[in-house]
Amino acid sequence: MGKTRGQGATEYLVILGAVLLVALVIIALLGWFPSLGGSTRESQSKSYWSSASPFAITVAKASNNTLTFSVTNRLTERLFLTSVDVQDGFGNTGIVMTPNQIVNAGEEVVLTGLAAAITNSTLNPCYSTGASKNGSVFEFKAVAFTYTQGLITGNREQGVQPLVGRCS
């Protein structure tokens, strides 16, 4: 027995639906729709930054006027962390943290950015004078640490991956 027209049309629609579903998954994974691909970019960012060296960012939180990092010294020696620079997608850079503190080998410290330094909608994508941005994706194009190792000052670690997270 041959297929009826209705049966052929139904099979065609099922195949078309499967193709569209696969296409949407691929688009989401590539991050072309920020709301769909944000979690993938966040996962990639977290994976990169949690294994960076000498300083790894294990937690990154941004809000309207506060930027908080939990930073771990991955080296086997003590480092003196002098500053943390953050760059947005437009090339604006600001030193948002100047901890000037010793970070022992393997130690994790919590650093908080000054409200005045990041209350800028271009540098801090979570900053808002109106509506809440809670849950929105933030992305800092570059994060760089300046530190002293032994007697050598001015060492710089700059990540090659953006730092991505959610506004809180």
C-alpha positions in Angstrom: 0.0 0.0 0.0 1.2 3.5 -0.8 1.4 6.5 1.6 -1.5 8.9 1.7 -0.8 12.6 1.2 -1.6 13.3 4.9 0.9 10.8 6.1 3.7 12.2 3.8 2.9 15.8 5.0 3.1 14.6 8.7 6.5 13.0 8.1 7.7 16.1 6.4 6.6 18.3 9.4 8.3 15.9 11.9 11.6 16.1 10.0 11.3 19.9 9.6 10.7 20.2 13.3 13.7 18.1 14.2 15.9 20.1 11.8 14.7 23.4 13.4 15.3 22.1 16.9 18.9 21.0 16.0 19.5 24.4 14.4 18.3 26.3 17.6 20.5 24.2 19.8 23.5 24.9 17.6 22.7 28.6 17.6 22.3 28.6 21.4 25.6 26.8 21.9 27.4 29.3 19.7 26.0 32.1 21.8 24.3 34.0 18.9 21.2 34.6 21.1 22.5 36.0 24.4 19.6 34.7 26.4 20.1 31.2 25.1 23.9 31.0 24.9 24.7 32.9 28.1 25.0 29.8 30.2 27.4 28.2 27.7 29.6 31.3 27.7 29.4 31.4 31.5 30.5 27.8 31.7 33.4 28.3 29.4 34.5 31.5 31.3 34.3 29.7 34.6 36.3 26.8 33.4 39.0 29.1 32.0 39.2 31.5 34.9 39.1 28.9 37.6 42.2 27.3 36.2 44.1 30.5 35.2 47.5 31.1 36.8 49.0 32.7 38.8 45.6 34.1 39.9 42.4 32.2 39.3 39.0 33.7 39.7 36.8 31.1 41.4 33.8 33.4 41.9 32.8 36.6 40.0 29.8 38.7 41.0 28.7 42.0 39.6 25.8 44.2 40.7 24.7 47.7 40.3 27.7 49.2 42.2 29.8 46.3 43.4 32.2 43.9 41.7 33.4 41.0 43.8 36.0 38.4 42.9 37.2 35.4 44.9 40.8 35.0 43.7 43.2 32.1 44.4 47.0 32.2 44.1 47.8 29.0 42.1 51.6 29.3 42.6 53.7 27.7 45.4 55.0 31.1 46.5 53.5 34.2 48.0 52.5 37.1 45.7 51.7 40.7 46.4 48.6 41.7 44.4 48.6 45.4 43.6 45.7 45.9 41.1 43.0 44.3 39.1 42.1 46.0 35.7 38.8 45.2 34.0 38.1 46.1 30.4 34.6 46.2 28.8 33.8 45.4 25.2 34.3 49.0 24.1 38.0 49.1 25.2 37.2 51.1 28.4 39.6 50.1 31.1 39.4 50.9 34.8 41.3 49.8 37.8 38.4 48.7 39.9 40.4 47.0 42.6 43.7 48.0 44.3 44.0 45.4 47.0 47.7 45.9 47.8 47.8 42.7 49.7 49.8 39.6 50.1 48.2 36.4 48.8 49.9 33.3 50.1 50.4 30.2 48.0 47.1 28.4 47.5 45.2 31.1 49.5 41.9 32.5 48.3 41.0 36.1 49.0 37.8 38.1 48.3 38.3 41.4 46.5 35.6 44.0 46.1 35.6 46.8 43.6 34.9 50.3 44.8 31.4 51.5 44.0 32.6 54.8 42.5 35.0 53.1 40.2 32.4 50.9 38.5 29.3 53.0 38.6 29.5 53.4 34.9 27.2 51.8 32.5 29.9 51.2 29.9 32.4 49.6 32.2 29.8 47.8 34.4 27.0 46.2 32.4 25.1 45.5 35.6 24.9 49.3 36.5 21.5 50.7 36.1 19.9 54.0 37.1 16.4 52.5 36.5 15.2 49.0 36.0 16.9 46.1 37.7 19.4 44.1 35.7 19.4 41.0 38.0 19.9 37.9 36.0 21.3 39.7 32.9 24.6 38.5 31.5 27.7 40.6 32.2 30.9 40.2 30.2 34.2 41.8 30.8 36.4 41.6 27.7 39.6 41.4 29.7 40.7 41.1 33.3 44.3 41.7 34.2 46.2 41.3 37.5 49.3 43.3 38.4 51.5 41.8 41.1 54.9 41.5 42.6 56.7 38.1 42.7 59.7 38.1 44.9 61.7 41.2 44.0 60.1 41.6 40.5 57.4 44.2 40.4 55.0 45.0 37.7 54.2 41.4 36.7 51.0 41.2 34.7 48.6 38.3 34.1 46.0 39.1 31.5 43.4 36.5 30.6 42.8 35.5 27.0 39.1 34.7 27.6 36.4 37.1 28.7 34.9 37.0 32.2 31.2 36.1 31.9 28.6 35.9 34.6 25.2 37.0 35.7 24.3 40.3 37.4 23.0 39.9 41.0 
